[in-house]
Amino acid sequence: MEGCSEPQLDAKAKVTNQLIDFQWKLGMAVSSDSCRSLKYPYVAVLLKVADPSGQVKNKSFEMTIPQFQNFYRQFKEIAAVIETV
């Protein structure tokens, strides 16, 4: 995940999809073809998202622990803003 930039959303951008479900699990990469001992923790995320027509799609991705912690913080901030609306 090194070198990946986080997407920035325009405050005026239209949201067209609806989050249906959010699942996450903690994993540990222990080895690969090129490295015998990784011991690399990660978070695997699965989102179920409905588009405007109602079609549900699964989106999955992995994050490092620091990326997930930042993601979680941002969700808490979003929830706090939504409660004020």
C-alpha positions as CSV (number, residue, x, y, z in Angstrom):
1,M,0.0,0.0,0.0
2,E,3.0,2.3,0.0
3,G,2.7,5.3,-2.3
4,C,-1.1,5.1,-2.5
5,S,-2.8,8.4,-2.1
6,E,-6.1,8.7,-0.4
7,P,-9.0,9.8,-2.6
8,Q,-10.3,13.3,-1.9
9,L,-14.0,14.1,-2.2
10,D,-15.3,17.4,-3.3
11,A,-17.8,18.8,-0.7
12,K,-20.3,19.5,-3.6
13,A,-19.9,16.1,-5.2
14,K,-23.2,14.1,-5.5
15,V,-23.3,10.9,-3.6
16,T,-25.0,8.3,-5.9
17,N,-24.4,5.0,-4.0
18,Q,-25.7,3.8,-0.7
19,L,-23.6,1.8,1.8
20,I,-25.5,-1.4,2.6
21,D,-23.0,-3.4,4.6
22,F,-19.5,-2.9,6.0
23,Q,-17.4,-5.9,7.1
24,W,-13.7,-6.0,8.1
25,K,-11.3,-8.5,9.4
26,L,-7.7,-8.4,10.6
27,G,-5.3,-10.6,8.8
28,M,-1.6,-11.4,8.9
29,A,0.5,-12.0,5.8
30,V,3.0,-14.6,6.9
31,S,4.8,-15.4,3.7
32,S,4.9,-14.9,-0.1
33,D,6.7,-16.3,-3.1
34,S,9.5,-13.8,-2.7
35,C,9.6,-13.5,1.1
36,R,9.6,-16.4,3.6
37,S,8.6,-14.4,6.6
38,L,6.5,-11.2,6.2
39,K,4.6,-11.0,9.5
40,Y,2.6,-8.1,7.9
41,P,-0.7,-7.2,9.6
42,Y,-3.5,-5.8,7.4
43,V,-7.2,-5.1,7.5
44,A,-9.4,-6.6,4.7
45,V,-12.6,-4.6,4.1
46,L,-15.7,-5.7,2.2
47,L,-18.3,-3.1,1.3
48,K,-21.8,-3.8,-0.1
49,V,-22.9,-0.8,-2.1
50,A,-26.2,-0.2,-3.9
51,D,-26.1,2.0,-7.0
52,P,-29.1,4.3,-7.9
53,S,-30.9,1.5,-9.7
54,G,-30.7,-0.7,-6.6
55,Q,-28.1,-3.1,-7.9
56,V,-25.8,-4.2,-5.1
57,K,-22.1,-4.6,-5.7
58,N,-19.3,-5.8,-3.5
59,K,-16.2,-3.8,-3.2
60,S,-13.2,-5.2,-1.4
61,F,-9.8,-3.8,-0.5
62,E,-6.9,-4.1,2.0
63,M,-5.4,-1.4,4.2
64,T,-2.5,-1.2,6.6
65,I,-3.3,-0.8,10.3
66,P,-2.5,2.9,10.2
67,Q,-4.6,3.4,7.1
68,F,-7.5,1.6,8.8
69,Q,-7.1,3.7,11.9
70,N,-7.3,6.9,9.8
71,F,-10.3,5.5,7.9
72,Y,-12.1,4.8,11.2
73,R,-11.3,8.3,12.5
74,Q,-12.8,9.8,9.3
75,F,-16.0,7.7,9.7
76,K,-16.4,9.0,13.3
77,E,-16.0,12.6,12.0
78,I,-18.6,12.0,9.3
79,A,-21.0,10.5,11.9
80,A,-20.6,13.5,14.1
81,V,-21.4,15.9,11.2
82,I,-24.4,13.8,10.1
83,E,-25.8,14.0,13.7
84,T,-25.9,17.8,13.4
85,V,-27.8,17.9,10.2
